[in-house]
Amino acid sequence: MEKIPVGQLVRNRREAIGWSQERLSEGICSVSTLSRIENGERMPSERVFQALMERLGLEDVRVMVPQSPYDWDTENLWAEARASVIHFNRAAEVEKPALREEALACFRELEKAVEQDDLMIRQQIMGDKLALGREDGPYPTEEKVALLLKAIQLTIPKFDLRRIGEFRYTMAETDLINQIGVAYTKGGEWESALSIYRQLYTYLKENTPPTARYAGQRAMVATNYARGLNVCERYQRSIDVAEEGRQFCVKYGRYQFLPQLLAIQANCCAHLGDKEASQTFYDRAAFLYREYGDTRNFDNLKQDAMDTLGIMLP
């Protein structure tokens, strides 16, 4: 196995794709820091190294980067803050105000510990905090989209929703873009959501390796995109995207998205008049929901089958 210094790996790949140090380092670290990394004068933190690898399309390169005390402390605080968000999301409505304050307190402690120029973790803090909503409830669509854009532009100042494919992203950045699509979806702005999902789906297919590391994200975006196409009555395209997503799920073991993709195909086939294919997809989705013990989605699927085909699933 060839051994190569971290800095040389970064520089070789950057020069191979024709990028300047300014373009690669934007939003990740200063140009002078990148220069010192490439010259072997400085080791990057684990977070900075991973972001550089993702920007350069080397996501699957495995290099052991020593963690500093700062990295260790912020990772622990961040884990605590994220756990508080999960607790908040799963709680009953009556418990949420108190849990929201507890979660915000965790984030305030984390923000105090994070260095001012650590833009990546500040970006992810902004994205995570949005799940807590405002004191009076969830953010309205336009406000949430504006906040997500602000988070992305911390590391990609020139980011433009109309030109998503023109940039290179870390996984955290593509997660934020997907969240913008979800925000539009929840607000019923399906055409805006479809524009986001279409561009992101194309970007992930063209710029990320077909590996297990990206499988969950690609399957999730395929599911969101196919659902939007279905709602907008673009049934054949929805079936095609859902089938690509289904094959990807099976190949890389991301089975949690399978029943949703099958249900989308079932509904689309019904609208296109292919009742036999529709019933097959409904049966397969129902089987998986039952096996997963997902009663809520199973009940929704039964109602959808009744409404579209007039059949009662077993």
ZIFEN-V938046 format. One record per residue. N is the residue number from 0. SS is DSSP state (h for helix, s for strand, l for the rest). D_LAST is the distance of its C-alpha to the last C-alpha in whole Angstrom. Layout:
# ZIFEN-V938046
N & SS & D_LAST
N & SS & D_LAST
This chain:
# ZIFEN-V938046
0 & l & 55
1 & l & 57
2 & l & 58
3 & l & 59
4 & l & 60
5 & h & 57
6 & h & 59
7 & h & 60
8 & h & 56
9 & h & 56
10 & h & 59
11 & h & 58
12 & h & 55
13 & h & 56
14 & h & 59
15 & h & 57
16 & l & 55
17 & l & 58
18 & l & 57
19 & l & 60
20 & h & 60
21 & h & 60
22 & h & 56
23 & h & 55
24 & h & 56
25 & l & 55
26 & l & 53
27 & l & 53
28 & l & 57
29 & l & 60
30 & h & 62
31 & h & 64
32 & h & 62
33 & h & 60
34 & h & 63
35 & h & 64
36 & h & 61
37 & h & 61
38 & l & 65
39 & l & 64
40 & l & 66
41 & l & 63
42 & l & 59
43 & l & 56
44 & l & 54
45 & h & 51
46 & h & 49
47 & h & 52
48 & h & 51
49 & h & 48
50 & h & 48
51 & h & 51
52 & h & 49
53 & h & 46
54 & h & 48
55 & l & 50
56 & l & 46
57 & l & 47
58 & l & 44
59 & l & 43
60 & l & 47
61 & l & 47
62 & l & 51
63 & l & 52
64 & l & 53
65 & l & 55
66 & l & 53
67 & l & 56
68 & h & 56
69 & h & 55
70 & h & 52
71 & h & 51
72 & h & 52
73 & h & 50
74 & h & 47
75 & h & 47
76 & h & 47
77 & h & 45
78 & h & 42
79 & h & 43
80 & h & 43
81 & h & 39
82 & h & 38
83 & h & 39
84 & h & 37
85 & h & 34
86 & h & 35
87 & h & 35
88 & h & 32
89 & h & 30
90 & l & 32
91 & l & 32
92 & h & 34
93 & h & 36
94 & h & 37
95 & h & 37
96 & h & 41
97 & h & 42
98 & h & 40
99 & h & 41
100 & h & 45
101 & h & 44
102 & h & 43
103 & h & 45
104 & h & 48
105 & h & 47
106 & h & 47
107 & h & 50
108 & h & 51
109 & h & 50
110 & h & 52
111 & h & 55
112 & h & 55
113 & l & 54
114 & l & 57
115 & l & 57
116 & l & 57
117 & l & 54
118 & h & 52
119 & h & 49
120 & h & 48
121 & h & 49
122 & h & 47
123 & h & 44
124 & h & 45
125 & h & 45
126 & h & 41
127 & h & 40
128 & h & 42
129 & h & 40
130 & h & 37
131 & h & 39
132 & l & 39
133 & s & 42
134 & l & 43
135 & l & 42
136 & s & 39
137 & l & 37
138 & l & 39
139 & l & 40
140 & h & 38
141 & h & 42
142 & h & 43
143 & h & 41
144 & h & 41
145 & h & 45
146 & h & 45
147 & h & 42
148 & h & 45
149 & h & 48
150 & h & 46
151 & h & 46
152 & h & 49
153 & h & 51
154 & h & 50
155 & l & 50
156 & l & 53
157 & l & 52
158 & l & 49
159 & l & 47
160 & h & 44
161 & h & 45
162 & h & 46
163 & h & 44
164 & h & 44
165 & h & 48
166 & l & 48
167 & l & 47
168 & l & 44
169 & l & 44
170 & h & 40
171 & h & 41
172 & h & 42
173 & h & 39
174 & h & 37
175 & h & 39
176 & h & 39
177 & h & 35
178 & h & 35
179 & h & 37
180 & h & 34
181 & h & 32
182 & h & 35
183 & h & 35
184 & h & 31
185 & h & 31
186 & l & 34
187 & l & 32
188 & l & 35
189 & h & 32
190 & h & 35
191 & h & 37
192 & h & 34
193 & h & 34
194 & h & 37
195 & h & 37
196 & h & 34
197 & h & 35
198 & h & 38
199 & h & 37
200 & h & 34
201 & h & 37
202 & h & 40
203 & h & 37
204 & h & 37
205 & h & 41
206 & h & 42
207 & l & 40
208 & l & 40
209 & l & 36
210 & l & 36
211 & h & 34
212 & h & 36
213 & h & 35
214 & h & 31
215 & h & 30
216 & h & 32
217 & h & 31
218 & h & 28
219 & h & 28
220 & h & 30
221 & h & 28
222 & h & 25
223 & h & 27
224 & h & 29
225 & h & 26
226 & h & 24
227 & h & 28
228 & h & 28
229 & h & 25
230 & h & 26
231 & l & 29
232 & l & 28
233 & l & 29
234 & h & 26
235 & h & 27
236 & h & 29
237 & h & 26
238 & h & 24
239 & h & 27
240 & h & 27
241 & h & 24
242 & h & 24
243 & h & 27
244 & h & 26
245 & h & 23
246 & h & 26
247 & h & 28
248 & h & 25
249 & h & 24
250 & h & 28
251 & h & 29
252 & l & 26
253 & l & 25
254 & h & 22
255 & h & 21
256 & h & 21
257 & h & 19
258 & h & 16
259 & h & 18
260 & h & 20
261 & h & 16
262 & h & 15
263 & h & 19
264 & h & 19
265 & h & 16
266 & h & 17
267 & h & 21
268 & h & 20
269 & h & 18
270 & h & 22
271 & l & 23
272 & l & 22
273 & l & 20
274 & h & 17
275 & h & 16
276 & h & 17
277 & h & 15
278 & h & 12
279 & h & 12
280 & h & 13
281 & h & 10
282 & h & 8
283 & h & 11
284 & h & 12
285 & h & 8
286 & h & 9
287 & h & 13
288 & h & 12
289 & h & 10
290 & h & 13
291 & h & 16
292 & l & 15
293 & l & 15
294 & h & 13
295 & h & 15
296 & h & 15
297 & h & 11
298 & h & 11
299 & h & 14
300 & h & 11
301 & h & 9
302 & h & 12
303 & h & 14
304 & h & 11
305 & h & 12
306 & h & 15
307 & h & 16
308 & h & 14
309 & l & 13
310 & l & 9
311 & l & 6
312 & l & 4
313 & l & 0
